[in-house]
Amino acid sequence: MKTSIITDQIIQNLSIASLTARDHGLKHVELHGLDGKSVECLSEAEAREAKACLDEAGLTVASLASTIFFMCPLYDDYEISLFKPEFAVFRGNIRDHLDQLKHVCDLADIFGCNVIRVFPFRYPDNQPGKLGGTEEDLNRIASVMKEAADIARDHGKILALENCPYSHLPKGRMTREIVRRVNSPSLKMLWDPGNSYRAEVTQVPEQWLNTTLEEEFQEVKDDICHIHLKNYHLDPVLAKPFVHTGMLEGDIDYISLLPRIAALDVTVSLEPELDPDTCVKEIDVLS
């Protein structure tokens, strides 16, 4: 297991974030937001400048945390909106995102990185009560991911499909189903146990429920190529009941999960979504 942190969890200024990561003993980072841009929106010149900054800090890039297919409607009649305005994204239709993926692959060459995060499509605002991850959804997502995997294969990259609570596939078992259907070495899973834990169960078909995180890990571990780590405490009294906590302070039993994760030959990136100082302190949990 290699340890990493998504740099914008510290600060969007890459120079400060990279030096902070280095000074806390990390050798690898993951890139998403840089000065208000999502990494896939960087120009090649901006990517080279960022790479020079990382080189100066002695850091390598474990993954590009792109937002490909996040703000992308799965169906033409879907309306989607951003869950928080500060989350940097790329927008467009499926063809726009596939075209942008080619650019991300070129950026990955500049960063010396072969893993690119992608999403299983934002859940629609205008379909309240709709189940995500129906058989129709799975077929459509698999079709798009097959085309995306072919692009990644042609560029020598691996796509990491993240289970996301704002998407059609919030559970890790659901993204693993897409990986198995596509059946390409260029498409693997980005497993986020925190995302799986906080999935909106009323939007998930019953067949994907009633599995513990430990059981889910055992089921999907052979398809994982990257992991994000964060924790939550569920407080049902609050309007937004899932409250971010430190890694060892929330409802997810990382004391049990971390040794199993550590046995995998993958990079694990911290994504605590807490204040910057606390995010940095969380590095010690993985050391």
C-alpha angles and dihedrals in degrees: 000000000000119000126223144155131220100248097223088061083074100034137315090243101095095200092059094038094050094049091047091051091048093048089054093055102262122141098183136050138183122224128220117130119030117176092330097316128106109235094249089060095060119112117235089253091053090048092053090050090050091047090053089052091052092046090054089055092046094242131140126207114246096183144353105233095209123175094225109156094005100103090032121109112234090208129031094243095053121112115203134182136187117266092218126010096225093061104103113227147167116235134203145087127300094275091049090053094047090051091048090051089065088056091049089054089054090049090050088058089055091049093045090237131134103188122082123183117225132178135230095236129280117277110250124256094208098054104068113187094015115144112235120215097036117160089263090052093047092051093049094045092047090051092053093043090052090058091044092049090052089055090049091048091052089053096043094247137130123225117217110206109208124211104230131184091219092055140071090263111047096155124075090227088060096053089046088057089058092048090053094047093050091044097193128138085224094066121064137149132275100204117205110181091188091058091048091050094052097043113140096249094197087066096048123087111245094245090070097050135081097052123123119228090248090054092045091051092052090050098048105028096102091058097048120109099164138016136206119203130205136129139222141195116216113227106175092191092069125084087233098036100185107082120191114240139172116286095260097034103065139074097274111092100228091164085072099034102045097066090052092047091047090061091064122092093232139104117260116206125198114231101168095157090212131120112303096253092052091046090056092048089054089068087077090063090067097040 
